[in-house]
């Protein structure tokens, strides 16, 4: 096992986890798996979350100070945000085109819709109340939320990553503006801390195959319960909707991103895909861009040859504001629910979905399930019944895993594009 490349170890862990989950469901070992195996997956995710905030803080400060002047930072920042917005809008448009052409929502029978609504009523109510709190805020509340009142409070909450990013950018810019001799010891301190954090990431990743095994074992038994046939039936009922979302996500990963990587990044997509594959597998297992961030940065630097000056700025920002997979999913889900309720959405309403889904993706936390909360806001903006979320909650965990994989692939693609246009990319050849 130790001689295998990391991505093969993670793949083996995934396969064994799924196999054990199915075996445990059929043999009545659900409680054993939940009590004695799943907790190790939770520990692994906690380890990744543990290092996420320190990594973002320190890497952004060192990244900003390495840019050496504020004008360069402004150029890279505007370029990064511009590309992120472009790919997000493109993802939403692709999702809307697919769902309008295929009309998966019309495949549901009235009886099945009522069954879903009743089954997931409590979860739908919780998501709706979360979204209602967001909606009751003023139009500039997202801007207010970016600026922390207490940075130490923000550092203790992974959901306030934008506040940490704001502080890190402010600190880094101030460090550039003071005399070099005064800034030198501070820079040296953060460079040293950055090396320590990267080594901690290496240590944590040695446990990745086992963590992934525990995560997927727990997920499969939770989904199937004591009756694996029930899970299969549920997947078949919602299969059409899932296929449409998956096709959209596949278009992003196998058509849109390759086009950008090859034309602007000047890199073979196979080399790019191979370089970030372990990060993609981890994103699939954890459903969290933030938890995957340490591995995404490590792979982009060491396997793709992207300068740390770029990765330390572009990737933490992308994990927070760039959610191509989530945006595409929101577009498909919103129209799918409308179709299920017999609603015909006008072109104006669908343009509103594009704008709302794009802005919602910027505000979505980089943690599992955040996309569903933001979906409620998209539904309310379009006048679609919120209760319809009950229709798509069953397969959401699986789709969350897939769209998170797309999210981190999009982040890496943009990092490659920015690095190439800034002359900060050196191709790396790896035997594995």
C-alpha positions in Angstrom: 0.0 0.0 0.0 2.8 2.4 0.9 4.4 2.0 -2.5 1.2 3.0 -4.3 0.6 6.7 -5.4 -1.7 8.6 -3.1 -4.6 8.7 -5.6 -4.6 4.9 -5.9 -4.6 4.5 -2.1 -7.6 6.9 -1.9 -9.4 5.0 -4.7 -8.8 1.7 -2.9 -10.1 3.2 0.3 -13.2 4.4 -1.5 -14.0 1.1 -3.1 -13.5 -0.9 0.1 -15.7 1.7 2.0 -18.5 1.3 -0.5 -18.1 -2.5 -0.5 -18.1 -2.7 3.3 -21.2 -0.4 3.5 -23.2 -2.6 1.2 -22.0 -5.7 3.0 -22.9 -4.2 6.4 -26.4 -3.2 5.2 -27.2 -6.7 4.0 -25.7 -8.4 7.1 -27.2 -6.3 9.8 -24.0 -4.5 10.7 -25.4 -1.0 10.4 -25.0 -0.1 14.0 -21.5 -1.6 14.2 -20.4 0.5 11.2 -22.0 3.7 12.6 -20.5 3.3 16.0 -17.1 1.8 15.3 -16.1 2.8 11.7 -17.8 6.1 10.8 -16.2 8.0 13.7 -12.8 7.6 12.1 -14.1 9.4 9.0 -15.4 12.2 11.3 -11.9 12.4 12.9 -10.3 12.6 9.4 -12.6 15.5 8.4 -11.9 17.3 11.7 -8.2 17.0 11.0 -8.7 18.6 7.6 -10.9 21.4 9.1 -8.3 21.9 11.9 -5.7 22.9 9.4 -7.9 24.7 6.9 -8.1 28.1 8.7 -4.4 28.3 9.6 -3.5 27.3 6.1 -5.7 30.0 4.5 -4.5 32.7 6.9 -0.8 32.0 6.6 -0.7 31.1 2.9 -2.6 34.2 1.9 -0.3 36.5 4.0 2.8 34.9 2.4 1.2 34.9 -1.0 0.3 38.6 -0.8 3.7 39.6 0.5 5.4 37.6 -2.2 3.6 39.8 -4.8 5.8 42.6 -3.5 3.6 45.5 -4.8 -0.1 46.4 -4.4 -0.6 47.0 -8.2 0.4 43.4 -9.0 -2.0 42.1 -6.3 -4.8 44.2 -7.8 -4.1 42.8 -11.3 -4.0 39.2 -10.2 -7.1 39.7 -8.0 -9.3 41.3 -10.6 -8.2 38.6 -13.1 -9.0 35.8 -10.7 -12.4 37.1 -9.7 -13.3 37.9 -13.3 -12.5 34.3 -14.5 -14.4 32.8 -11.4 -17.5 34.8 -12.3 -17.3 33.8 -16.0 -17.1 30.1 -15.2 -19.9 30.3 -12.6 -22.3 32.0 -15.1 -21.3 29.5 -17.8 -22.1 26.6 -15.4 -25.5 28.0 -14.5 -26.4 28.5 -18.2 -25.3 24.9 -19.0 -27.5 23.7 -16.2 -30.6 25.7 -17.4 -30.1 24.5 -21.0 -29.9 20.8 -20.0 -32.9 20.9 -17.6 -35.1 22.8 -20.1 -34.3 20.4 -22.9 -34.7 17.2 -21.0 -37.5 18.2 -18.6 -36.8 15.6 -15.9 -39.3 17.1 -13.4 -42.2 16.0 -15.5 -41.3 12.3 -14.9 -42.6 12.4 -11.3 -46.1 11.1 -10.5 -48.3 13.1 -8.1 -48.3 10.3 -5.5 -44.5 10.2 -5.4 -44.2 13.9 -5.0 -46.6 13.8 -2.0 -44.6 11.0 -0.5 -41.3 12.9 -0.7 -42.9 16.1 0.7 -44.1 14.1 3.8 -40.9 12.2 4.3 -38.6 15.2 4.2 -40.9 17.9 5.7 -38.8 18.5 8.8 -35.5 18.9 6.8 -37.2 21.2 4.3 -38.5 23.4 7.1 -35.0 23.6 8.7 -33.4 24.6 5.3 -36.2 27.1 4.7 -35.7 28.8 8.1 -31.9 29.0 7.5 -32.5 30.7 4.2 -35.2 33.0 5.6 -32.6 34.4 8.1 -30.3 35.1 5.1 -33.1 36.8 3.2 -34.2 39.0 6.0 -30.8 40.7 6.0 -30.2 43.9 4.1 -28.8 44.1 0.5 -25.3 45.0 1.8 -25.3 42.4 4.6 -22.9 40.1 2.6 -20.4 43.0 2.4 -20.8 43.7 6.2 -20.2 40.0 6.9 -16.9 40.0 5.1 -15.4 42.5 7.7 -14.8 40.7 11.0 -15.5 42.5 14.3 -13.1 40.1 16.1 -10.5 38.2 14.0 -9.9 35.7 16.8 -13.6 34.8 16.8 -13.5 34.4 13.0 -10.5 32.1 13.3 -12.5 29.7 15.4 -15.2 29.2 12.8 -14.6 27.6 9.4 -17.9 29.1 8.2 -16.3 32.6 8.4 -13.6 31.9 5.9 -14.3 35.2 4.0 -13.5 37.2 7.2 -10.2 35.3 7.6 -9.4 36.0 3.9 -10.2 39.7 4.4 -7.9 40.0 7.4 -5.1 38.1 5.7 -5.3 40.4 2.6 -5.3 43.5 4.8 -2.4 42.2 6.9 -0.4 41.2 3.8 -1.0 44.6 2.0 0.1 46.4 5.2 3.2 44.2 5.3 4.1 45.2 1.8 3.7 48.9 2.6 6.0 49.1 5.7 9.8 49.3 5.3 11.5 46.1 4.1 13.8 45.8 7.1 10.9 46.0 9.5 8.8 43.5 7.4 11.6 41.0 7.0 11.2 39.2 10.5 7.5 39.1 10.1 7.8 37.6 6.6 10.3 35.0 7.9 8.0 34.0 10.8 5.0 33.4 8.4 7.3 31.5 5.9 8.4 29.2 8.7 4.8 28.7 10.0 3.7 28.0 6.4 6.3 25.2 6.1 5.1 23.7 9.4 1.5 23.8 8.2 2.4 22.1 4.9 4.2 19.3 6.8 1.1 18.9 9.0 -0.9 18.5 5.8 1.5 15.7 4.6 1.1 13.9 8.0 -2.8 14.1 7.8 -2.8 12.9 4.2 -1.1 9.6 5.2 -4.4 8.8 6.9 -6.5 9.8 3.8 -7.2 6.2 2.5 -8.4 5.1 6.0 -10.5 8.3 6.5 -12.1 7.9 3.1 -12.9 4.2 3.8 -14.6 5.2 7.1 -16.5 8.1 5.5 -18.0 6.1 2.6 -18.8 3.1 4.8 -20.8 5.4 7.1 -22.5 7.1 4.1 -23.6 3.9 2.4 -25.1 2.4 5.6 -26.9 5.6 6.4 -28.3 5.8 2.9 -29.3 2.1 2.7 -30.3 1.4 6.4 -31.2 -2.2 7.0 -32.8 -2.5 3.6 -30.4 -1.8 0.7 -33.2 -2.4 -1.8 -34.9 0.8 -0.5 -31.9 2.9 -1.4 -31.8 1.3 -4.9 -35.5 2.1 -5.4 -35.0 5.7 -4.3 -32.1 6.2 -6.7 -34.1 4.8 -9.6 -37.0 7.2 -8.9 -34.7 10.2 -8.9 -32.2 8.7 -11.4 -33.3 10.9 -14.3 -32.8 14.1 -12.3 -29.4 12.9 -11.1 -28.3 12.0 -14.6 -29.1 15.5 -15.8 -27.0 17.1 -13.0 -24.2 14.6 -13.6 -24.2 15.3 -17.4 -23.9 19.0 -16.6 -21.1 18.5 -14.2 -19.3 16.2 -16.7 -19.6 18.9 -19.3 -17.7 21.2 -17.0 -15.0 18.7 -16.1 -14.5 17.1 -19.5 -15.3 19.9 -21.9 -15.2 23.4 -20.3 -12.2 23.0 -18.1 -10.1 21.1 -20.6 -10.7 23.8 -23.2 -9.5 26.5 -20.7 -6.5 24.4 -19.5 -5.4 23.6 -23.0 -6.0 27.0 -24.7 -5.0 29.4 -21.9 -3.2 27.2 -19.4 -1.1 25.6 -22.3 -1.1 22.2 -20.5 -2.3 18.8 -21.6 -5.5 18.0 -19.7 -4.4 14.5 -18.9 -1.4 15.9 -17.1 -3.6 18.4 -15.3 -6.2 15.7 -14.4 -3.5 13.4 -13.1 -1.9 16.1 -11.0 -5.1 17.0 -9.1 -6.7 13.6 -9.0 -6.1 12.9 -5.2 -7.6 16.3 -4.4 -10.7 15.4 -6.6 -11.1 12.1 -4.7 -10.8 13.8 -1.4 -13.4 16.4 -2.5 -15.7 13.6 -3.5 -15.3 11.9 -0.1 -15.6 14.9 2.1 -18.0 17.2 0.1 -16.1 20.1 1.4 -13.9 22.5 -0.7 -12.5 24.0 2.5 -11.5 20.6 3.9 -9.9 19.7 0.5 -8.0 23.0 0.2 -4.7 21.9 1.8 -4.4 19.0 -0.7 -5.6 21.1 -3.7 -2.8 23.6 -2.9 -0.2 20.9 -2.4 -1.0 19.1 -5.7 -1.2 22.4 -7.7 2.2 23.4 -6.5 4.1 20.2 -6.6 2.4 18.2 -9.4 1.2 21.0 -11.7 4.2 23.4 -11.2 2.0 26.4 -10.3 4.0 29.0 -8.3 3.0 29.3 -4.6 2.6 33.0 -5.2 -0.5 32.1 -7.3 -1.9 29.1 -5.4 -1.7 30.8 -2.0 -4.0 33.6 -3.4 -6.2 32.0 -6.0 -7.1 28.7 -4.4 -8.2 30.0 -0.9 -10.3 32.6 -2.7 -11.8 30.0 -5.0 -12.7 27.6 -2.2 -14.9 30.4 -0.8 -16.4 32.2 -3.8 -16.1 29.8 -6.8 -18.8 27.1 -6.8 -19.3 26.1 -10.4 -20.7 22.7 -9.5 -23.0 24.1 -6.9 -24.3 26.8 -9.2 -25.1 24.3 -12.0 -26.8 22.1 -9.5 -28.9 25.0 -8.2 -30.1 25.9 -11.7 -31.1 22.3 -12.6 -32.7 21.7 -9.2 -34.8 25.0 -9.3 -36.2 24.3 -12.8 -36.7 20.6 -12.0 -38.8 21.5 -8.9 -40.8 24.0 -11.0 -41.4 21.3 -13.6 -42.5 18.8 -10.9 -45.1 21.4 -9.7 -46.3 22.0 -13.3 -44.9 25.6 -13.4 -43.6 27.2 -16.7 -40.7 29.6 -15.9 -40.4 32.6 -18.2 -37.1 33.7 -19.7 -36.9 36.7 -17.3 -37.3 34.3 -14.3 -34.6 32.0 -15.6 -32.2 35.0 -16.1 -33.0 35.8 -12.5 -32.0 32.3 -11.6 -28.6 32.8 -13.4 -27.9 36.0 -11.4 -29.2 34.6 -8.0 -27.3 31.3 -8.3 -24.1 33.1 -9.2 -24.4 35.5 -6.3 -25.5 32.7 -3.9 -22.5 30.6 -4.9 -20.2 33.4 -3.8 -21.9 33.5 -0.4 -22.2 29.7 0.1 -19.9 28.2 2.8 -17.4 25.7 1.5 -18.9 22.9 3.7 -21.2 19.9 3.0 -24.9 20.8 2.4 -24.4 24.6 2.1 -25.7 24.4 -1.5 -29.1 23.3 -0.4 -29.5 26.3 1.9 -28.6 28.7 -0.9 -31.0 26.8 -3.2 -33.9 27.9 -1.0 -33.0 31.6 -1.8 -32.8 30.8 -5.5 -36.3 29.1 -5.3 -37.8 32.1 -3.4 -36.4 34.6 -5.9 -38.0 32.6 -8.8 -41.3 32.1 -7.0 -40.9 28.3 -6.9 -42.5 26.4 -3.9 -39.8 25.8 -1.2 -41.5 22.6 -0.3 -40.2 21.2 -3.6 -36.8 20.8 -2.0 -38.2 17.7 -0.5 -38.1 16.1 -4.0 -34.3 16.5 -4.3 -33.1 15.9 -0.7 -32.7 12.1 -1.0 -29.9 12.0 -3.6 -28.4 15.4 -2.5 -25.5 13.8 -0.5 -24.3 11.9 -3.6 -24.7 15.0 -5.9 -22.9 17.1 -3.2 -19.9 14.9 -3.5 -19.8 15.3 -7.3 -20.4 19.0 -7.4 -17.6 19.6 -4.8 -15.3 17.6 -7.1 -16.2 20.1 -9.9 -15.8 23.0 -7.6 -12.2 22.2 -6.7 -11.4 21.3 -10.3 -12.6 24.7 -11.4 -10.4 26.4 -8.7 -7.4 24.5 -10.0 -8.2 25.4 -13.6 -8.4 29.1 -12.8 -5.1 28.8 -10.8 -3.5 27.2 -13.9 -4.9 30.0 -16.2 -3.8 32.8 -13.9 -0.3 31.2 -13.4 0.2 30.9 -17.1 -0.9 34.4 -18.0 1.4 35.7 -15.1 4.4 33.6 -16.2 4.2 31.7 -12.9 3.8 28.2 -14.2 6.7 25.7 -14.6 5.5 22.3 -16.1 6.4 19.3 -13.9 7.0 15.8 -15.1 6.0 13.0 -12.6 6.4 9.3 -13.2 3.1 8.4 -11.4 
